[in-house]
Amino acid sequence: MSFTRVLIANRGEIARRIQRGCRRLGLESVAVFSEADRDAPFVTEADHAVCVGGAAPSESYLNVDAILDAARAAGAGAVHPGYGFLSENAAFAAAVEAAGLVFIGPGPDAIARMGSKIEAKAAAEAAGVPVLPGYRGADQSDARLLAEAEALGTPFLVKASAGGGGRGMRLVTDLRNAAEAIAGARAEAKGAFGDATVFLERYAPRARHVEVQVLGDSHGTVLHLGDRDCSLQRNHQKLIEEAPAADLPEAVRNDMRAAAVRLAQAIGYRSAGTVEYLYDPGHGEYYFLEMNTRLQVEHPVTEAITGIDLVEWQLRIARGEPLTLTQTDVQFDGHAIEIRIAAENPAENFRPETGRITLWAPPSGVRLDSGVEAGSVVGYHYDSMLAKLIVHAPDRAGAIRQAVAAIDTFVVGGVGLNLAYQRALLIHPDFRAFRHHTSGLAEMFPDGWTHPAPEAQDMALAAMALHLHLTPAGASPWESLGSWRLTAPAGRAGAVSYWDAADEEPIRMTGSGAELAAGLPDGQTVAAEVAALAGDRLHGRIGGVRFSRIAYVVRAPGHWRVHLQTPAGMTATDLRTLEDRHLSRAAGGSAGADTLVAPMPGAVAEIRVAPGDRVAAGDTLVVLEAMKLLQSLRAPVAGVVAEIYCAPGDTVAGHAPLVKLDPEDKR
């Protein structure tokens, strides 16, 4: 089982992570990439790279034949699947071995057994691990599933048997919605995993998600490397993970760990794997969820508290080496937290964000596993997670402080991220007091979450940062501010107006030299003594109190974006000059309220209406696929379908018109 060159059948941050593990052991890495990823960091940093197809995952990262051809062409002796894509595909693992290559992971039989969530639960029961009640039968007819749903009662989950990562999963709280949920879960499961088999499972609404990391070799040894808590989730996808699981009774913790080892031993497991549980703190009970037969996204928090490199051990085990550790050798140090950094807008139901990253300035002193850098393009073909921020401290409170401090100095431009939302979760009293659970976001933010509005002083400083950027010390405003300006005395500041997103009253900047005053739309005036922008910082005094804040000014289409460090975290303020404002108004308007538009780039998966159909406001008109998720796009108003501008299979741009309605109130 010797090999010197490893093909990594994945992309992004996990491909770079595995490359680092290969370098540590003196192994060469081979990247496979799609046309969309040709210039991605994981491609340029690999020792060898092979294009395996188009941007769609089915043409590249899920194309088994192309990946095996790439392995042969590059002279690879082993294949590491990473996570997602083909990582839990037993047929792929078998094909790798049949090609005479080493599959870095468990054997195909273990993958198949645990990959079927139905069979996995049977194996767990046989190993004495409790499971949730539900239906896991072979009869997949609508009639049987609906009958079982009625017998089970609400709330329950429809889950893909071959699923993971929240795809192919629907929560049902009203039996009248069961048929639609089953159909949606089937379609998403078929598209993501090639298997439409689903099962039903009782939903535990206030449970925590606790999992145990296991590591097994080919010589019969299986160890656990402790536990993690991954309870903060949106749409059944994890947001924040920590190790160890906090506020867990030691008896329950020890039982979970022992059960995980017992299950792994029962199926002859080798490599890194994770046994996931639901823990009901109200009753002190836990239930088996599934076993992930791959490296987890959140593996860095386990590495942080154990000092054990999981990727290195995956590679060594694949070479046939026995574990040199014993269970007593596995010691736990402190507390670690991982933040998933995703290109999405939590204020708009986690809508995916796409575009080019124009600015990427991560914090120092922490671990960052990233798949992107400045200049990277974030498209709609793949998962929205771009990077992971990992902190390690002596205790949980210290880890939370470190994570917040890191987010407060993380600056990204060009693509919206979820960092502000993650910060809000970290500082929320429920998270700090261990009251969080898998469905807790609705309780933590009952009215939804919105980006906090900037304080008056922060808005003023953002405008001052832009003003200093546009009028460097010694420059005349007549040379620096473009074609439009208000008539005012000349000088470094003059009297210049900037408009925020509300586009109502401007922020009026006056002053000269280092003395600036910003007149805000609400009538407040903030005066400051400011120095020129020095690198990435804005220095000065307000009311005799010195300040120094991170500040970046970047150009965006039609406006300037100012990234400013504030007491509440990093803010991004969009400001327009008078010239920007005039040019924007001259460019014209957008689609009207009677037209359904694509909220992001994507592929049209389904059209549920035809011209002439009468629809109510909120009815689903189009189903769009973006970043591996299906999104129902609903009628903005009641009316009759007048025109349809797209067809199933079409690729559409963000803000593209899809369906035009003849509104009911105009008929």
N, C-alpha and C positions, 0 to 999 in steps of 0.2 A: 504493500500500500504506500510505497514511497512516491513522492511527487515533488517537483520543484517549481511548478508554475500553476497558478490557480485562476480559473476563469470565474468572475463574479457576475452571476446572472441577475443583476439588479442595477439600480441607479441611485443618484442623489447621495444623501448623507450616509446611508448604510454602506454603499459601495466604497466611499472614502474610508469609513471606519474599518472595513475588512481589508482594504489596501494597507492601512497602518499595521494591522495585525500580521499581514503577510511580510511586510518589511521587517517587523520585529523578529521574525523567524528566518529571515534571509530568503524568503520565497518571492518569486516574481508574480505580478498581478496582470490579469487580462480583463479589460473593461469591454462589455458589449453595450452598444448604444443605439438609440433610434435617431432618425434624421433630426428630430426636434432637439436632441441632446448633444449634437455634434460638438459644440463648444463648451459643454458643461465641465466644471472642475474635475469631476470624477473621471472624465475621459482624458483630459489633458495630463492628469497626474498619474495615470496608470502606466505601467511599463510597456503594455501593448494594448491596442484598442481595435475593435472590429465592429463595423456597422451591421446591424442585423435586421433593418427594415424601417418602415415608416413610423410616423408619430403615434398612431393608434397602438395601444398595448398588444392587441391581437396580431399585429404585423411585426412586432419586435420582441418585447419583454415576455410575451406569452407564446412566442413562436418557438416551439421545442426544436424543430428541425434546424432552424436558423442558428439557434444557440449551440447545438451540438456541432454543426458545421463550423461555427466560429472556434469552438474548442479545439477541433482537429486542426484547423488552419493555423491557429496560434500555438499549437504544440502544448496545450494545457494538459496536465495530468489529473486535475481535480476540478470540481465545480462547487462553488459556495452560492447558495440561493438567496442569502440575505433574509428579509422578511417580505411578506406580500408576494404578489406575482405568482411564481411557481414554487415558492418555498415549502408549501404543504401539499404539493401535488405528488401523490404516490407514483403515478405513471411517469412523471418527469424523473423522479429519483431512480426508478427502474430503468428508464431509457439511458440515463447517465451511466449506470452500472453496466448495462448491456453494451454500451459503446466502449467499455474497457476503461472508464474513468472512475475516479473516487468521488462519491457524493458526500459532501461535508455536512453531515446531519444524521438523523436516525435512518434506519432501514425502511424500505418501501412498505413492508408489512405494518410496522408501527405507525407510519404516517397514515396509511389507509385506515387502520383501526381507530386512531384518534381523530382522523380527519372527518370521519362520519360522526357527527355529534350524537347521533342515535346510538351507534355502536360504542362510542366512548362512554356514554352514560351506563350502558350495560356492563362494560368493563369496570367502571367505578363501583357499581353496585356489587359486582362479584368480589371486589377488593375491600368491601366493607365501608365504602365512602357514601354518605347520604346524598341523594339527588332530589331535585324538586319534582313534585307531581306534574304530569302532563301526558301528552300523546306522542309516541315515538314509533307508530306503526308503519308498516309497508304500504297500506292502502292510502294512496295520495289523492283519491277522488275528492272533488269539491263536497259531495254529500257527506263523506266520512269525516272530513276535516271540520265541516260546519257542525256536524252532530257532536263531535268530540269537543269543539269549542263551547257549545251550549252546556255540555256535561261538566266541563272544567270550570266554567264561569269566569267572569271578568274580575280583575284585570289579568290578561295573559299576553304572552309574547308569541308572535309567529317568527320562527328563526330558521335560517337556512342550515340544513344539515352539514353542508360543506363550507359554511360561512365563517366569517371572522371580521373584526374591525368595524362592526356595526352594519355591514352591508347585508342585505337580505333579511332584515329584521324590522318588524312592525309591532308597535304596542297597540293593543285593543282594549278600550275601556267601555265600549258599547257594542253589544253583539250585532247591531245593525250595520256596523262597519267591518265586520269580520271578513266578509267575502272580498271586499276591496283590499283589505290588508293582506289576505292570503295571496291574491293575484299580484299585488305589488311586490311582496317578498319573493314570490316565485320568479317574477321577471328580473328583479335585481340580482337574485342568486344565480339565475341562468346566465345573465350577462357578465357577472363578476367571476363566477366559479365554474360555469359550464354544467351546473347541476341544479335543477329546480326543486329538488326534494326539500321539504320543510317539516318542522315538527312544532308542536305547541307546548308551552311551558308556563306554569304559574308565575306571575310577576310579583316579585317582592319589592314593594315601592320604597321602603326605607332601609334597604340593605346596603352594606358596604361591599366593595369589590376588593378581595384580598387574594393574592396569588403567591405561590411558592416556586422559587427557582430550583430546578434539579439539574444535575450534571452526572452523566453516566458514561462509562467506557465500554469497550468490547470484551472486557474480562469479568463482567458481572458486578462491578462496583457501581453503586448509585449513591450520590450525596445530595443533600439539600444545601443551598446557599442562602437560606433565610427567606423572608417574606417581603412583600411590597403591598402598598395600598394604592389602588388606582380608581378610587370612588368618584372623583370629580370627572364627569363625562358629559358630553353633549352629543345628542343623536347616537348614543351608545358607543361613542368614540372617546378615548381617554384624553384628558386635558393636562392634568398634573399627576405625577406619580411620585411616591416617596418610599423610602426603605430605612428602617423596618416599618411595618404597619404599626401605626401609633394607637394607643389606648385599646390594646387587644389583650384579653385575659391570657396569662401565660399557659394555662391548661389548654385553651383553645388553640393558641399559637403552636404549642408542641404537638397537639393532635393533628392539626393541618399539615405540619411539616412531615410527620411520620406517615400520614396517609398519602402524601405526594410521593414519597420514596417508595411506599408499598405498591402504588399503582405503576410507577415507572419500572420497578423490578418485575411486576407481573407481566408486562408486555415486552420485556427484554430491551429496555430503552437505552440508547447510547446518544451522546452529544448533549447539547444544552436544550432544555425544554422547560415549560412552565405549566403548572397545574393551577387552574383558576377556580376560585370559590366565591359564592355569595355568603356573606356573614350577616346574620340577623342579630344586632346588638341587643334588641329588646328581649330576646329569648336565649341568647348565648349559643345559638345554633348556626351551623354552616352547611352549605350544600355545594356539591361539585357542579361546576359550570362546563368546563371543557379543558382539554390539554392542548396547548400550542406546541407543535413539534418543530420548533424553529427558535432562532434568536428573537427575543422580544425587542420592540422599540425602546422599552424602558430598562434594558439591561444595564445601562451605565450607573443607575443608582445602586444596584447590587455590587457592581465592580467597586464603587466608591467606598462602601462600608465593609467590604471583605478584602479589598486589595487583590482580588483574583480577576485576571483578564479572561473573559469568557470567550472571546474570539480566538485568542491564542490556544485555549484548551479545546475549542472545536477543531482547530487545525491539527493539534497534536493527537487528539483522539482519532481523527480521521486517518492519521498515519499509523494507527494501531497501538499507540503508546498507552500504557495503563495510567490511571490517575495516581499521582504520587502523594495526594492529599488523603487524609482520613477525616471523618466527621469532626473529630476533636480539633483538627488543624484549622477548621473554618471558624474564625473569630469575627465578631462584629464591632465596628468602631464608628460611633457617632450616628449622624442622621444625614440622609441625602435626599434632595428633591430635584425632579426633572420637570422642566416646562417645555411643552410642545409648542413650537413656534410655527404658526400656520398662516397662509395667505388667505385670510377670510375676514369678514366683517361681522363680529358678534352682535352689533347693534341692529343688523338686518338679517336675523335668523342665520347667522354664520354663512352668509353668502360668500362664495369663493371670489377671490380677487386675482386678477391676472395683470400682466404687464412686464416692463423691464425694470429691474432693480437699479436705480440711479445712485443710491447711496447705501453703503453697508458698513456700519461702524459699530461692531460688537464691543461689549465690555471686556476688560482685561481681568485676569486673576480667577477666572472660572473656566470650566470645561464647556466648550461649544462644539457639538457635532453638527456640521452644516453641510448642505449640498449646494449652496449658492454663494455668490460673492457679488460685488458691484459689477453690473453689466449683464448678469444672468437674466434670462427671460423665463417668467413663470407663465406657463400655458395652462390649458384646461384639460389636457389629456391625462394627467396624473394626479395623485393625491396632493392635497393642499399643504401638507406638512413640509416645511423647508429645512428646519433645523431643530435642535434640542439644546436647551440650556441646563446644565447640571451643576448644582452646588453641593458642598459637603461641609458640615459643621459638627461641633461636639454634641449638639442637641437639636431638637426640632425647631425651637424658637430661633436659634441662631441660623439654622438653614433657611427659615422663612425670611429673616432679615437679609441674609445674603442674596436670596433670590429677588427680593424687592429692589435692593440696591443695584443689582445687575440689570434688571429691567429698566430702572430709572436712568441708566447710562447707555442704553441700547438704542441706536439711531438707525432707522431704515427709511429710505426714500424710494418713491416710484411705485411701490406696491403696498397696499394696506395689510397690516398684520394684526394678530390678536393679542399683542403684548399688554395693552392697557386693560383688557378684560382679564387676562391672567393675573395681572397685578391686583385687580379688584377681588379676585378669588383668594389670593394669598393673604390679603389683609382683612378678609371678611371674618366677623366673629364666629360664625359657624365652623369655618375651616380651622381656626385657631383653637376652638374648644372641642374639636372632634365630633361636631354635630353633622358633618357633611355625609352624604350618601349618594347612591347612583342616580337618584332622581331629584337631587337637592337643589339644582340650579333654579328651578321655579320658585322654591322657597327662599333662596338667597336673594333672588331678584324677581319678586312677584309681579312687578310692572315692566319686566324686561330690563335690559341694560342699555344704557346710552353712554357715549363718550362724555366724561364730565366737561362742563363748560369751563373755559379758562377764566381765572380770576382777572380782575381789571389790570393789576400790575403785570401779570403774565402776558396779557394781550398787548399792553403797551410796550413791554420789552421785546416781544416778537416783532412789532412794527419798527422799533428802534434798530433791531438787528438787520431787518431788511433795508432800512434807510441807510445804515452804515455800509451795508454791502453794495448798495447802488451809488453811494456818494463817498468814496474813499477819502480819507483825510487829504485836504489840499485840492480836491477836485471841485470844479464848478458844477452846480446842479444843472446848469444849462447844457453841460456836456455829458451828464451821467444818467439822466432820468428819461431818456427817450424823447418822443415827439410831443408828449402832452404833459402839461403841468399847470398849476394855478399860478396866476401872477403874484409874485411875492418878492421881498427883498432878496438879493443874491446872498450867498453864504453857504456854509457847509450843510446846514439844515434847511434854510429858507422856510417856506410854508408849503408843504406837499401833502397830498391826501392819498390814503390807501383804503381800499374797501375789503371787508371780510366777506364770508360766504353769504351773509344776509343781504348784501348789496343795497343797503339803505344809507344811513348816514355814515360818512367816512371817518377814519381815524386821521386827525389833522396833526401833522408833525411840524413843530416850530422850534426855533432856537438856532444857535450858532456855536461853533467850536465844540467843546465837550458837553455843553449844556443843551439838553433836548427836553421837550415837553410834548407829550402825546395827549391830544384831546380826544377822548373816546366817545362813541355814539351815545352813551347814556349820560353824557354831560360831565363825567369825571375827567380830571386831568392828572396825569402822572408825570412828574418831573424827575429827571435823573441826570447824573453826571456819568457819561459813558465814554469808554475808550474805544478805539477802533477794534473790530473783530480780530482777535489774535488766534490764528489757527482755527480750532473748533470751539472757542470759548468767547463769551461776551462778559467783559469786566466793567465794573462801575460802582457807583454809590447811589442809594436812594435814601433821602432823609439822613444822611451821614452814615448809613449802614452799608458796608461794603458787600458786594455780591460778585460771584463768579459762576457762570452757568454754561453748560454745554449748549452750543448754538450752531446749527447748520442752516444755510440758505441755499435752496436748490430751485432750479427752474422746472416748472411743470407746464403742460399745455394750457396756455391762456392765463397763467397766474404764477405767483411765487409761493413756495411752501417753506415755512420756517419751522424747523425742529428745535424746540427749546426745552431745556431741563427746568422743571418746576417742582415745588414741594409735593405735588400730587403725581409726579412722574413726568415722562417725556410727553410733550404735546406737539401736534402738527397743526399749524395755523396757515390757512390759505389766504393770501392777500393779493390784491390786484392794484396795479397802478392805474392812473387815469387812462393811459394808452391801452392797457389790457382791457379795461372796461369798455372803451369805445369799440375796439376790435371784436370783442365778444358780442356786443349788441349788433354789430354790422353783420356778423356771421349768421344771424337768424335763430329761430327757435328749434324745438324738437317735436317728437311725435306727440299727438294730443292724448287726452285722457281716455279717448275711445279706442285706443290702439294698444294691444298687448305687445310689449317689446321684450327682447331677451335681456335678462339682468346681467348676463356675462356671456362670453363666448362658449359655445358648446355644440353638441350634435343633437338634432331633433330625433327623439326616440319614438314619439307617438303623437298623433293629432287626433283628438277625441271629438271634433266637431266638423261640420261641413257647412258650406254656404247655405244660408237660409235657416239654420238652426236657431231656435230661441234659447238664450242662456240667461241665468241669473248671475248677479255679481257674486264672485267667489267660486263659480264653477270651474273645474279644470278644463282648459282648452288645449294645452300643449304640454307634453312631458319632455323636459330637456335633460340630457346627460352631460355632466361636467364634473371633472375631478373624481370620477368613478362613482358618483352618486346621481340618482334620478331625482329631479326636482319638478314638482307639479306647478305649472304656471296658470294662474287663475284669472278669470274675467275681471277687468277693472270696474266694469259697470254692467248693468243688466241691458239686454238688447238682443238684436239679431245679427248673426255672423254675416258680414258683408263681403269680406275678402280674406283669403288665406294666402300668405306670401311665402310659405315654406312647405316642405314635404318631408316625410320620414327619411332619415339618413342624411339630410342636409346638414352641413356645417355652417353655423351662423355666428356673426360677430356680436360682441356686446352692444346692447341698445338697438339691435336690428329689429325692425317691425316684423311681427309674426302673424298677427290676426287683427283685422279691423272690424269693429262692431258698429252697427247702427243703433245708437243708444235708445233705450225705451222712452226716456223722457223727451226725445226729440221727434218721436214718431207721431 
